[in-house]
């Protein structure tokens, strides 16, 4: 049975991201299924589908295992209301 793979151009966090390196603003998020992101290119980060852009990030690492994608990304800029 083929395994579905989707190509993504933005990271939708749903608030599930975890900061793993404070000094370099590196975050980790796990998605169900296999999602392919452009590596070392900037992508939008949004909280939920249809919401405004929360920031811009660069995907630095992808791991595919157990029907999941683990994505590490570096937050480049953050859109803030402050």
Phi, psi and omega in degrees: 000130182291146177264123180292142178228129178244144176264126183246145178240007173207156180257120177257113189272329187051022180077012184264004182286152177234133175283127181246341175221105183298317187289339181241011181052048178265130181239158176233139174218143180247132179246145170287142182081182181255121180236132180254128178242151174293131180273140178059025173237153180279141177225156177285149172242126178232153180287313180218156178303136179087352179275164176292159180300132178269330181180188178234138182223165174238122178287127183248342181201139174231137176231129177250119177198147175052045179061028178224158173244126174255120185245126173253129180223152178256123178285118182271314177216152182235130176275122185236149176272354180280000000 
